[in-house]
Structure formats: C-alpha cells, structure tokens
C-alpha cells in the first residue's frame, strides 16, 4: 500500500514538473524572439486567460497618466447604477485639469454611462474626481477603494493616489497591473464600445455637445485594433492600453513611458507577436 502511494506521488510530481518545464520553455522562447518597442515598459496578455504573451519590464512601476482611469472605470461600473446621476463637483473643477475639448461646470449632472464617455473618449479629469466623490464621499476614501480592488484582481505593484491618473508622488502602476484591471473592466461591453469610439454626443443636464478623440484614429493603422485608452503626463510620458482581436482571440496591450510617434506602432508590434504565440 505504501509503495503504491509513493508511486502515485512520484508520478504526480513528475507530471507537475513536466507542465512547469513546458511553460518555462515557452516563456523563454517568448523572451528570445519578441520584438523591441520604444516604450520603456510593456505587456500583452490573453484577454481571456491573463497569460502573458509579451513582456518588457512588465512588473516594474511607472506613472500611468490617464490610463489610471481604467481603475476608476471599473469602480464606476461596479458601484453606480446605469440611471444614476453624477454631479460635477466644485472641488473637482478647482483641483483637476480641464480638458481642452470640453470644460465641465460645477453642478452639471451626467448619467453613469455619459460620465464613462467623458473618461474613456476625452479623458476628462474633473469627471473622474466627481465619480470618486460620488462613490466614496472623498478622494482619499476612493483611493482606498481603488487600491483594495486592484489587489483583489491580483495586481502586484499598483499604488493609486487619485482617480484621474494625474502625476502624484507614489501614483504608480506596472503594465501587468493595468492589463489585469482592463481585463476585468472589459467584462462590461460598454467599456470596449467607448474605447472604440472616436466621436459621439455627450448628454448632460445642461447641454448635448459633440465630443471627439481624433488622436485615437492612429490606432486603426492596426487592422486588428478594436479599442484604446491613452494618457500623457510630464512624469508618465505617453501611455496606452489597447485591445486587439483576431480569429476570435483577444489580447490586451499596455505600454508605459513611450513617445508620441511610437505609442501605437509599439502596441501593433506587440499584438502581432502575441497572436503568433496563440496559434
């Protein structure tokens, strides 16, 4: 009996070791021939399984700029009902940078998905702060929620300091962190809808202006790209998270600290390489 148990344990150990060795070999192959990118940090994951398909310093931290709003996006959808109204606060107007594309007004009200449009299409900082106050009562309490939820998702390095992604001491994430947060956010179809929109009409309690993100059109040099959220800050430089889909397979690409001209070429190369790994 003891001999049988020992044999079973040995076989199980051998089988587990073979799986680990096979995975390790694949990861080594991934590193050996993967393309070089301009961005200082990057990752591509399988949007379904979370498997890492490309990595460049993917566990190192940098400033996210506006792609930090992916965490705010997730908390908005998890905590606010679709027909619930969010009020633009006086504090948000005073403390956050206004978008050149639209200037929000204190007291202006937006339904949940309209607020989401503002974050994902034109990256308005005041609406991110207003969302934080609406959900948690204050910026500090919302930041606690951000970091707690990020940890639940398996992030390793995220330390959010605000809802907008704006530069702040210690406001850092790794590409892996943003990829895992985006993976969860994509469970809500409206997220990809707005990540894939270059122009739309915004509806608030006071007006219905047309809004656009012309910079996103560069994304579509990549024939498999179906959405993006970009950021720019003094410390973070150019950042982006994109989604690509080919032959029924979907990947999430994240690049931190890149340049204006190479941001989308980086993600295009990463996605192309990732799809080769998934064949």
C-alpha positions as CSV (number, residue, x, y, z in Angstrom):
1,X,0.0,0.0,0.0
2,X,2.8,2.4,1.0
3,X,4.6,1.6,-2.2
4,X,1.5,2.4,-4.3
5,X,1.1,5.8,-2.6
6,X,4.8,6.6,-3.1
7,X,4.4,5.7,-6.8
8,X,1.4,7.9,-7.2
9,X,3.2,10.8,-5.5
10,X,6.2,10.4,-7.8
11,X,4.1,10.3,-10.9
12,X,2.1,13.4,-9.8
13,X,5.3,15.2,-9.1
14,X,6.8,14.2,-12.4
15,X,3.7,15.3,-14.3
16,X,3.6,18.7,-12.5
17,X,7.3,19.2,-13.2
18,X,6.8,18.5,-16.9
19,X,4.0,21.1,-17.1
20,X,6.1,23.7,-15.4
21,X,9.1,22.9,-17.6
22,X,7.0,23.2,-20.7
23,X,5.6,26.5,-19.6
24,X,9.1,27.8,-18.7
25,X,10.4,26.7,-22.1
26,X,7.5,28.6,-23.8
27,X,8.2,31.7,-21.7
28,X,11.9,31.6,-22.6
29,X,11.0,31.3,-26.3
30,X,8.7,34.3,-25.9
31,X,11.5,36.4,-24.5
32,X,14.1,35.3,-27.0
33,X,12.4,36.4,-30.2
34,X,9.9,39.1,-29.1
35,X,10.0,42.5,-30.9
36,X,11.7,45.5,-29.4
37,X,9.5,48.5,-28.5
38,X,10.2,52.2,-27.9
39,X,8.2,52.2,-24.7
40,X,10.2,51.6,-21.5
41,X,7.6,49.2,-20.1
42,X,5.1,46.9,-21.9
43,X,2.9,43.8,-21.7
44,X,0.5,41.9,-23.8
45,X,-1.9,39.4,-22.2
46,X,-4.5,37.0,-23.4
47,X,-7.7,38.9,-22.6
48,X,-9.5,35.6,-21.6
49,X,-6.9,33.8,-19.6
50,X,-4.5,36.5,-18.5
51,X,-1.5,34.6,-19.8
52,X,1.5,36.9,-20.6
53,X,2.3,36.8,-24.3
54,X,4.8,39.7,-24.4
55,X,6.7,41.4,-21.7
56,X,9.2,44.2,-21.3
57,X,9.8,45.2,-17.7
58,X,6.2,44.4,-17.2
59,X,6.5,44.1,-13.4
60,X,8.3,47.5,-13.0
61,X,6.4,50.6,-11.9
62,X,5.9,53.9,-13.7
63,X,3.3,56.7,-13.8
64,X,0.1,55.7,-15.6
65,X,-1.1,59.1,-16.7
66,X,-4.8,58.8,-17.8
67,X,-4.8,55.1,-18.3
68,X,-5.1,55.1,-14.5
69,X,-8.7,55.9,-15.3
70,X,-9.3,52.2,-16.1
71,X,-9.4,51.5,-12.4
72,X,-11.9,54.4,-11.9
73,X,-13.9,52.9,-14.9
74,X,-14.2,49.6,-13.2
75,X,-15.3,51.0,-9.9
76,X,-17.8,53.2,-11.6
77,X,-19.5,50.3,-13.3
78,X,-19.4,48.1,-10.2
79,X,-20.8,50.7,-7.8
80,X,-23.1,53.0,-9.8
81,X,-26.4,52.1,-11.5
82,X,-26.9,52.9,-15.1
83,X,-29.6,55.5,-14.5
84,X,-27.9,57.1,-11.5
85,X,-26.7,60.7,-11.9
86,X,-23.3,62.0,-11.1
87,X,-22.8,65.7,-10.3
88,X,-19.7,67.6,-11.3
89,X,-18.4,68.9,-8.0
90,X,-16.9,72.3,-7.2
91,X,-13.9,70.6,-5.7
92,X,-13.3,68.7,-9.0
93,X,-13.4,71.8,-11.0
94,X,-11.0,73.6,-8.7
95,X,-8.4,70.8,-8.3
96,X,-8.4,68.9,-11.6
97,X,-7.2,70.0,-15.1
98,X,-10.0,70.6,-17.6
99,X,-9.9,69.0,-21.0
100,X,-9.4,71.4,-23.9
101,X,-12.2,69.5,-25.7
102,X,-14.9,70.3,-23.1
103,X,-15.0,72.4,-20.0
104,X,-17.3,71.0,-17.3
105,X,-19.3,73.1,-15.0
106,X,-19.9,72.6,-11.3
107,X,-23.4,71.3,-10.7
108,X,-23.7,69.8,-14.2
109,X,-25.2,66.3,-13.9
110,X,-24.5,63.2,-16.1
111,X,-25.9,59.7,-16.1
112,X,-23.3,56.9,-15.4
113,X,-22.6,56.0,-19.0
114,X,-22.2,59.6,-20.0
115,X,-19.6,60.1,-17.3
116,X,-17.9,57.0,-18.7
117,X,-17.8,58.6,-22.1
118,X,-16.0,61.6,-20.8
119,X,-13.4,59.4,-19.1
120,X,-12.7,57.0,-22.0
121,X,-13.1,59.2,-25.0
122,X,-11.7,62.6,-24.0
123,X,-10.2,61.7,-20.6
124,X,-11.8,64.5,-18.6
125,X,-10.1,64.7,-15.1
126,X,-12.9,66.6,-13.3
127,X,-15.4,63.8,-14.0
128,X,-13.0,61.2,-12.6
129,X,-12.7,63.2,-9.4
130,X,-16.5,63.7,-9.3
131,X,-17.0,60.0,-9.7
132,X,-14.7,59.4,-6.8
133,X,-16.6,61.8,-4.5
134,X,-20.0,60.3,-5.7
135,X,-19.0,56.8,-4.9
136,X,-16.8,57.2,-1.8
137,X,-17.6,60.6,-0.4
138,X,-14.0,61.8,-0.8
139,X,-10.9,61.4,-2.9
140,X,-9.0,59.7,-0.1
141,X,-11.7,57.1,0.5
142,X,-12.0,56.4,-3.2
143,X,-8.2,55.9,-3.4
144,X,-8.5,53.3,-0.7
145,X,-11.2,51.5,-2.8
146,X,-9.0,51.6,-5.9
147,X,-6.1,50.0,-4.2
148,X,-8.2,47.4,-2.4
149,X,-10.0,46.4,-5.6
150,X,-6.7,46.3,-7.5
151,X,-5.2,43.9,-5.0
152,X,-8.3,41.7,-5.3
153,X,-7.6,41.5,-9.1
154,X,-4.1,40.2,-8.5
155,X,-2.2,43.3,-9.2
156,X,1.3,43.3,-7.8
157,X,2.5,46.9,-7.8
158,X,-0.4,49.4,-8.1
159,X,-0.5,52.3,-5.6
160,X,-3.1,54.7,-6.9
161,X,-3.2,58.2,-5.4
162,X,-6.1,59.7,-7.4
163,X,-9.0,58.8,-9.7
164,X,-7.7,60.6,-12.8
165,X,-4.2,59.1,-13.2
166,X,-2.6,62.6,-12.8
167,X,1.0,62.7,-11.7
168,X,1.4,62.4,-8.0
169,X,4.0,61.2,-5.6
170,X,3.7,57.4,-5.5
171,X,0.9,57.2,-8.1
172,X,2.5,54.2,-9.9
173,X,1.5,51.0,-11.6
174,X,3.1,48.3,-13.7
175,X,2.0,47.3,-17.1
176,X,0.8,44.0,-15.6
177,X,-1.4,45.9,-13.2
178,X,-3.2,47.9,-15.9
179,X,-3.6,44.8,-18.0
180,X,-5.3,42.9,-15.3
181,X,-7.6,45.8,-14.4
182,X,-8.5,46.3,-18.1
183,X,-9.2,42.5,-18.4
184,X,-11.8,42.9,-15.6
185,X,-13.3,46.1,-17.0
186,X,-13.8,44.5,-20.4
187,X,-16.5,42.3,-18.8
188,X,-18.7,45.3,-19.3
189,X,-19.4,45.7,-23.1
190,X,-19.8,49.5,-22.8
191,X,-16.1,49.8,-21.9
192,X,-15.0,48.5,-25.3
193,X,-17.7,50.5,-27.0
194,X,-16.3,53.7,-25.7
195,X,-12.7,52.6,-26.1
196,X,-13.6,52.1,-29.8
197,X,-15.3,55.5,-30.3
198,X,-13.6,58.5,-31.9
199,X,-16.6,60.8,-31.7
200,X,-20.0,60.8,-30.0
201,X,-22.6,63.1,-28.5
202,X,-22.5,63.8,-24.8
203,X,-25.7,64.4,-22.8
204,X,-25.6,66.3,-19.6
205,X,-28.3,68.1,-17.6
206,X,-27.3,71.4,-19.3
207,X,-26.2,70.5,-22.9
208,X,-25.6,67.9,-25.6
209,X,-22.3,68.7,-27.3
210,X,-20.4,66.6,-29.8
211,X,-17.1,65.3,-28.5
212,X,-14.2,63.6,-30.4
213,X,-10.9,62.0,-29.9
214,X,-9.1,62.4,-33.2
215,X,-5.8,61.1,-31.8
216,X,-7.4,57.7,-31.5
217,X,-7.7,57.4,-35.3
218,X,-4.0,56.5,-35.3
219,X,-4.9,53.2,-33.6
220,X,-6.6,52.0,-36.8
221,X,-3.3,51.6,-38.6
222,X,-3.5,48.3,-36.8
223,X,-6.2,46.3,-38.6
224,X,-7.0,44.2,-35.6
225,X,-7.3,47.0,-33.1
226,X,-10.7,47.4,-31.5
227,X,-10.2,49.9,-28.8
228,X,-7.8,52.1,-26.8
229,X,-7.3,54.4,-23.8
230,X,-4.3,56.7,-23.9
231,X,-2.6,59.0,-21.4
232,X,0.0,61.8,-21.3
233,X,1.8,63.4,-18.4
234,X,5.1,65.0,-17.6
235,X,6.3,62.0,-15.5
236,X,4.4,59.3,-17.3
237,X,5.1,60.5,-20.8
238,X,2.9,58.7,-23.4
239,X,0.9,55.7,-22.1
240,X,-1.7,53.5,-23.6
241,X,-3.8,50.4,-23.2
242,X,-5.2,48.8,-26.4
243,X,-7.3,45.8,-27.3
244,X,-6.8,43.7,-30.4
245,X,-8.9,40.9,-31.8
246,X,-8.0,38.3,-34.5
247,X,-9.6,35.0,-35.4
248,X,-11.7,35.0,-32.3
249,X,-8.7,35.7,-30.0
250,X,-8.4,38.9,-28.0
251,X,-5.4,40.5,-26.4
252,X,-4.7,43.5,-24.2
253,X,-1.6,45.6,-24.8
254,X,-0.2,48.1,-22.3
255,X,2.7,50.5,-22.9
256,X,4.1,52.9,-20.4
257,X,6.6,55.8,-20.9
258,X,6.7,55.8,-24.7
259,X,6.8,58.6,-27.4
260,X,4.0,60.3,-29.4
261,X,5.0,58.7,-32.7
262,X,5.8,55.2,-31.4
263,X,2.9,54.6,-29.0
264,X,0.6,52.8,-31.4
265,X,3.3,51.2,-33.5
266,X,4.5,49.6,-30.3
267,X,1.2,48.1,-29.5
268,X,0.7,46.9,-33.1
269,X,4.0,45.0,-32.9
270,X,3.1,43.6,-29.6
271,X,-0.3,42.4,-30.7
272,X,1.1,40.8,-33.9
273,X,3.7,38.9,-31.9
274,X,1.1,37.8,-29.3
275,X,-1.2,36.4,-31.9
276,X,1.7,34.3,-33.2
277,X,2.0,32.8,-29.8
278,X,-1.7,31.9,-29.7
279,X,-1.7,30.0,-33.0
